[in-house]
């Protein structure tokens, strides 16, 4: 369920006071570290830095963003899972690190459900199938091009969601392509602009500006519906690729074992940030649908996502890592 657009001033004041008291009781005084599994400039990083000031306001303590990029975000996620449970470490996980990786990797150094405490969903978005301008921007023409140059199309992989969504799409389209792994969205975006790769599945945040300038073109978007910021860009499914729907999401997590009072306080600070007009409006302007579900509901969402992608990965025959 989406958050209400605003909180009344009275409720906001009451919440901030309660949050401060809760953190005082648990002794949280030093800065809180938020691990981001991608480099600066990516969707996870941008969202966390958007939320951090208002969350800090509610918590009464500074939040320091700690970027730990790696292939598919595994390093940062493991670091979060192994962190102390004193409430000073949280992380931004996503549909790749906290759903797809669970099945995509034969031997993952963390368990998505067992090793993390879900705090709340930050936002969701579809993925734009972005291509270099030298390639045809019509899906049917692109497929013909891909079959003509089988094995010569280079696909930029920013993370697990992009990899699996891409692998599934190429299989449905009958295209043989080469995956080129990058440590996050920002370096993938740069490589596509430079022509080092041909295609990448990127969020509207990473692609919108370049689509407008003509430095990238788009074949479609992976969501169920068109994105309000790109109303003229059709979904992949409406172009005849039946059942093709993939959405990227980000959420806050903590190591399992964190005190329930801190989980509640952290979620309340996230809600406080998401309800701030400047945060909510910016989030929507970046192409995200705001989340905000409580921890128990978000945990069930994550479990459902793990099972959904498990079925899809097995059925698609995508090679495991």
N, C-alpha and C positions, 0 to 999 in steps of 0.2 A: 504494500500500500504506500502510495506516495505521501510525503510529508505535507502538512498544511502549509500554506504559503507564508504565514507570519505567526508570530506569537505576540500576545498582548504585552505591553510594557510591564504590567504587574507580574505576569507569569515569568517573564524574562528575568526580572529582578529577583524573584523568589528562587528561580532555578540557580542563578549564579551564586547566591548566598548558600544554597544547599550544597552545591558542588564544591565550593570552597571549604565548607565545614567537613564534607566527606573526605577530601584530600588532607585536611588538617588532622583528622582522626587516624588516617593511615600513614601519616608522617611523610607524605610526598612533598619534598621541598626543592630538590635539585631539578635541573631541566629534564624533561621527558624526551627520550630519543624515539623518533619515528623512522624506521628503516624503509627505504623505498627501493624496490628490487630492479629499478631501471635508472639510466643516467638522467641528469637534469634536462628538462624540456619535454620529456615524455608524458603521456596521459596520467600515469600514476603520480609522477612528480608534481605536475601542474595542479592536480586535484588536492594533493596533500598540502602544498604550499598555499592553496586557496583557503583551505579549511583551518590551517594551523593558527593564524592570528586570533580568530574567534574562539577556537578551542582553548587556546592559551588564556584568553580573557576569562572564560568560564572556569577553567581549572585553577587559575591563579599561579601558573607556572609556565615557563618557556618551553616550547616544543622545538627541538632541533631536528631538522631533516637530514638523514644520513643515507646518501645514495650508495647502493651496493649492486651495480649492474653485473650481469653475467648472462650466459646463454639461457634463455627461458626463465630467468629469475631465480634459479635454483639456489645460488649462493646466499642471496639476501633472505630468502624464505627460510633456509636452514639456520641462518644466524638468528633469526627471530624465534624459531622453534626452540633453539637451545639457550635462549637468553634467560636471565634471572626472572623469576615470577613476582618480583617486588613492585611491579607496576610502572617501572621507569622505561620499559621498552615495549613499543608496539610496532606494527608494520602495515604497509599497504600491500595487500595481496590482490590478485586478479583472477580472471577466469582461466588463465594459463597456469599460474603457480599454484592455485588452490582448487583446481578442478581437473583440467586436462593432464597436467603433469602426473597425477596419481596413476593414470593408466599408460600414458605415453612413454614413461620411463620404466624400464624393467626393474631397476633398482634405484628408487628415489630415497635420498637421505632423510626424509621426513615423511610423516603421514598426515595428510590434509585434515582428517577428522580427529585423529588421536592426539596430535601434537599442538593444536591451536585452539584458542578460545575466540570464537567469533564475537565481534563487537558491533559492527553495523555496515550496511551497504552504502557506499558513497554515491555511485551512479553507474548507469549503463549506456551503451551506444552501439550502433552497428559499425561494421568495418567497410571502408571504401576500397574497392579494388582499383588502386591507382596504378597508372602506367606511365612510362616515359613518352613524351610527345611524338617520338619517332614511330611508335607502334599505332596500329588502327584502334580508334576509340569506340568502335562498334563491336559488341560482344561476338556476333556471328563472324565478322571479319577477323577479329582477334583469334577466334578458334581456328579459322582457316590458316591464318598466319602461323599459329602455334603448331599445327599439324604439318605444315610445309617445312618448318624449321624444328622438327622434333628433337628434343634434347639440347636445344641451343638457347632456350628461354631461361634467363636467370631470375629467380624469385627471391626477393629480400625477406628474411624472416626476423621480425623484431621480437618475437616471443612465441610461447607455445600456442596461444590462441590463433595468432597469425599463421603459424606453421600448419596446424591441423585444419583450420578453415581453408587455407590455400590448397593443401594436399587433397582435401575432399573435393574442392571445386575442380581442380585439374583432372581428377579422376572422372568426375561427372562429365566434364567437357571432352575427355579423351585426349588430353594434352600431356606430353612428357616434358617435365621442366626440372631445372636444377635449383635446389635450395641453397641459399647463401645466408648463413647465420650471422646476426648482429646482436650486440648487447643492448637491446632496447629500440624504441621507436625513433628517437632522434637520429642516431647514426644510420638507420635504415632509410629514413627520409632524405638525408644528405646524399647517400649513395644513389638513390633514385634520381634526384635532381642532377647529379653529376653524370648520369648515364652508365654508372658502373653495374647497375642491375636494371632489369626491364619492368618488373612488376613488384608491388608490395601491397599487402592488406593493411591499411592504416586507419586510425580513427579520424573523424572529421576534424578534430583538433590539429592533427599532424598534417592533414592534406588540404584543408579548406582554402587557406591563403594561396597555395601553389596552384590549385585548380582555377582560382579566379585570375591569377596572373598568366595562366597558360603554360606554366613550367611543368605541370603534370596534367594528365587527362584521366578520366574515370570510366570504368566499364559498368559500374553499378555499386550498390551497397548491400551488405549481407543481412540487414535487419528484416523484420517482418513487414514493416511499413517504411515508406520514404522518410528521410530525415527532414524536419521542418526547416532546417538551414539550407538544405539542398533539394528543394521541392521538384526540381526538374531531373534529378538523378534517379532513375528507376532502380528498384530492388533487383537483385539477381534472379530471385524467384519469379517475378512478374515478366522476366525475359525468357521464360520457358524452362528454367532449371528448377524443376519441382522439388519441394522439400528442402531447398538450400537456405537455411537460416542459422546465422551465428551472431551472437551478440557478445561484446566485450564488456566486462564489469570490473569495478574496483571496490574493495572493501577494507575495513580496518580489522586487524587481528592482534592478539596478544599470545604469549606462550601459555599453554594450558597450565592450570594451577593458580592463576592469578586470582586474588580475592574477589568474591562476587560483588562486594561494595565498590571496588575499583572498576569492575566491568560496567556496572550501572553508571558510575560517574563519568567514565570515558564515553559511553554511549550518549549520555545526556549532553556532554560537551560537543559531541558531533552533531546532535540534533540542534543545539543552540547555534552552531556555525551554519548548518544547512538552512536554517530558518532566517538567517540574516539576509535581507534583500540583496545586498551587494554580492554575497556569495551565491545565492540561488540564481540570480539573474546572469551572473558570469558563467556559472555551470551550464545553464541552458544555452547561453551564447556560444559555448564551446562544443555544443552538440550532444551534451549528456542529459539523460533523464535522471533527476535526483532520486536517491533512494531514501534510507533512513529507518528501515525496519529494526525492531528491537533485537537484541542478541539471540534469543531463542529462535525467533523466526528466521533471522539471517543464517543461523547454523543449519536449520532445516533446508534453506535454499541452497547452501553450499553442498550438503549431502546429496540433494536432488541433482545438482549440476555435475557432481562427480559421477553419479550413476548414469546420467544422460550421456555424458561424453564417453564413459566406458563403453556403452552400447554402440555409440557412433564410431568410435575408434576401431572396435572389433569388427563391426559390420563393414567399415570402409576398407579394411585391409591396410591401413596406413602403417608403414614400418615402425616398430618400437625402437626406442633409443637405449 
